[in-house]
Amino acid sequence: MKHDSLAKKILSDPIAAQEFISHYLPESCKSILDLNTLKVEKESYVEEDLKQKFSDLVFSIKMKNNEKAFIYTLVEAEVSPNYWIAFKLWKYIFLLIERHKTKHQSKLPLVIPIVIYHGTRPFNVPRSLWDLFVEPDLAKEFMGGDYQLVDLYSMPDEAIKKKQHLGMLEYFMKYVYARDILNLWEEFLENFKSCLFLDKEKGYIYVRNFLWYTDSKLPEDKYIDLEKIIKEHFPKEDKENLMRTVAQKYREEGKLEGKLEGKLEGKLEGKMEGKMEIAKSMLSKGYSIEDIVVITGLYPSDIQDLK
């Protein structure tokens, strides 16, 4: 094809490819590779709109331990070097790795990058991905090293409880799959009794979201039990406010069993039809008329009619 570079055409020949690789790879790299296994692959990762500026060539090669590796060669065909070439190189390398990742392997293949530049101006752009960041050393340390791990599985409960407000999130996440969700609520509220005041000062940001999550996981016949747990651990005014969270979830996520024209939108104090749909859904889940009145603003007689 016309956009293929001269270098790509020539290096597609096995003899030329082996000569090129043998000359330009460092000794430390060649010492772990079997150059006799070099093979040209029919792959390209350069975007279509950039193929006038770049072309690429992928070689597969066996390591001396018999593992497969790749040599990724990017040819830059611009007059002056592209400042972002290190970034593009890594982008294409990750695409190559993604294609060759298999379900049966736990390790990714080694990829050795090479850039061929034949412009008319000095090559004076960053050669390392990290040099493209505002803080190269920090970028390499934080992004190139091990990622930060918050391992709740192995974190002792006592260590979690010491974190107070943050600990509420960590405790709930740690046990959300392992325990009955109602038991989890009981234990959570007992263990973090003192932290509930902190959460209240911040608008119950954790408890509200725990309720949202619980609503999607809890069977309908267990809603009354959850409501009882909330009643036992929160003042009446807070309980009423928190239970509105569930109604808000119904409205915003379209989970009402009786849908009004496909989706129920608008504010809770909006259309009467919307309020009635919320009331119907809450009745079906076993909520008391008193709670429905608080949440929807309907009259008790309106709710009685729905029953």
N, C-alpha and C positions, 0 to 999 in steps of 0.2 A: 504494500500500500504506500501511497505517496508520503504519508506522514511518518512512516517508519524511518528512523535515522540510519545513516550509513553504518554506525557502530553496531546497531541492532542487527542489521542484515548480515554483517560479517561475523559477529559473535554467535550467530545462530548456527554457524558451522562448528561441529564438535572439536576439530583440531584447533581452530582459532580461539574457541572458548577456553579450552584447556590451557593454551599458551598464555592467554590473558589472565586467567585466574591464578595460574602458577606464578606469574610475575608480580601481581599486585596484592595478593593476600600475604599478611605477615606470617613469619615462620611459626609463631605460636598457634596460628589458625591452621596452617597447612599440616602441622604435626598431628592434628586430631582428625584430619580428613583423608579419605581415599580418593585422590584426584582422578583415578582411572574410572570412577563410577559417575563422573560428571555427565549430566544429561540436561538438555534444553527442554523447558516446559512450555506448553502453549497457553500461557496465561498472561494477562495484562490487568493492571489495576489503576492505570491513569484514566481520569475522567475524560469523556469524549471531547469536552470543550477545551481541554488542555493538551490534546495530543499533537498540536502544532508546536508546543513548547517543550514537551517531555515525551520520551518513550521509555519503555522499561523491558527488561528481560529477566526471566526467572530461571535459575539453574537449580536442579535438585542434585544432591550429592550425599553419599553415605559417609558417616563418620566411622572411624576405625573400630568403634564399639558396635557397629552395625545399625546405629540409629540414623534416621533420615534427617538431613538438614537442607537448608536452602540458601542460595546466594542471590540476593536481590540487587539488580543493577538498574539504576535510574540514570538515563541520559538526558542532560539538560541542553536544549537546542536554542537557547536565547543568547543574544549578543552579550548581555550582562547577567551576572548571577542573580537568581531569584532569592530574595531575602528569606522567604519562608520554606526553602527547600528541605531543611531538616524536619520541619513539621510535616510536609507532604510525604517525605520518605517514611516517617513513622506511621502515618496514616495508611500508606500502601502496605507496609509490613504487617500491620494488624489485620488488614483485609486478607492478606496471604495466609496468615496464621489461622484466621477464622475459617477459611475454606478447607484447610488441612487438619483442623481439629476433629477428632473422632470420638464417639461415645466410649470406645474401648481403650482409650489412652488417657492416662492421668497427667501426662506431661506434654507441653507444647514443643514443637520442633525449633531447633536453633535456626536463626536467620542472620546472615552476615550481609550488611548493606555496603554497596559501592556506588559512588556517584561519578559519572563521566561528564566533565564540563569542557566544552570547546568553543567558548565565546571569545570576544575580542577585548575584554576588559578583565582586570585582575579579579580573582575569586576571593572576595573579601567579606563574605556573609557568614553568619554563625554556622559551625559544623556540628554543633551539639544541640539537641532539642532543648536542653536546660538553659542554654545561653539565650534562648528566645524569651525567657521569663524575666520579670522585673527583678527578682531575687534568685539568680541562678543556683547558688549554693543551697538555699532553702528549698527551692523547687526540687532539686536532685535528692535532698535529704527526705522531704516529706512525700514526694510523688514517686521517687525512684526506689525508695526503700520499702520496708514493710508498712502496710497500711495500719492505721490505728484500730485496734480491736476492742470493742466493749463486749466481753464474753459473759453474758448473764447466766449461761448454763453452769459455768464453774465458779461464779461469784457467790460467796456465802451470803445467806440472808442477812446476817448481822451487819455485814459490810454495806449491804443495800439500805438497811434501815437507818444507818448513821447519816445517810445523805438527805434524810428528811424529805423535802419537797420533791427533789429529783428522784429519790428512792421510790416514791409512789409509782412513777412510770416504770422503773426498772423491775419492781416486784410484780406488777400486773403483767408485764410482758413476759417475765420469766416463767410464770405459772399458767398463762392463759391457755396453753394447749394441754398441759399435764393434769389439770384438775377440773372437776365439775365447776361450771362458772358461778353458780350460786354459792358454793363453798368458798370459791376464790373471793367473792365479794365479802363474805363473812370474815374470812381471815385477813383480807386486805384492810377492811375498816377497823378491825381490832388492832392490827399491827401498826397502823398509821393513824391512830386516834388523835394524837397530838398534832399530826401534820395536817389534819383536815382544816384546822384554823388557818394555817398558812395558805392552803389552797383556796379557802373562802376569801381571804384578803385579795387574792389574785383572780377572783371571779369563778372559782372552781374550774380552772382550766383543765385539770386532769380528770376530776370526777365526771364532768360533763362529757368529755370524750370517751371515757370508759363506758358511760351509759350508751352512747351512740354505738360503740363497738358491740356491746352486749346485746343490744336490740336485734342485731343481725344474726346473732348466734343462738339466742335463747328460744326454745320452743314456746308456742303461744300459751300453753297451759302452765308455764312457769312464771309468767309476768307478774301475777299476784304475789308470788313468793319474793320476787325481786323488790316489788313495791314495799312489802313488809320489812325487808332488810333496810331499805332506804329510810323508812319511817323510824326504825329503831335507833338509827345512828345520826340523824340530822334533826335540827329544830323544824317545826312545822312550816315556817315561812321558807326555809331553805329547801325543804323537801318538795314543796309545791313548785318552787322555781326550777329545781333540778328535773322534776318529772316533765316539765315543759320541753326539756331537751328531746325527749322521745317523740313528742308531737311535732317538734320542729324537724326532726329527722324524717318523719313520715312525709311532711310537706315538701321538704327540699329534695329528697331523693325519689319522690314519686312512688312511695311504697304503700300508699293507701289501697286497701282492698277494693273499695268502691271508688273508681277513678272518675273524676269529673272532666269530661272531654279529653281523656287521655292523660292529662297532667294537671295536678292541683298546684297553681302558682299564686303568687301574691302574699301579702302579710297575713299573720295568724288572725288579726282582727279584721280581715278583709271580707270577702263575700260570704253571705250566710250559707250558701251552698257548700262552700269550702269547709266552714265550721261544722256543718252537719256531717260531711264525709269523715272528718277527723273523729267526731263523736262516734259514728258508726264503727270505725276501725277500733277505737279504744274500747267500746263496749264488747266487741268480738274478742278482745284480748283480756277481758275480765276486769277492767278498771272500774272503780266505783263512780257513781253519779257525782259525788262530791268532787272527786279529782277532775272529772271531765268538765264540770262547771268552772273550776279554777283555771283549767288550761284553755278552754274554748270561749268562755264568757257567755255560753248559752244559759237559758233558764232551765231549772230542773224539769219543768213540765215538758220542754222541748225534747229532752233526753228520754224522758219516760215514754213519749210518743214513739220514739225510735225503737224502744224495747218491744 
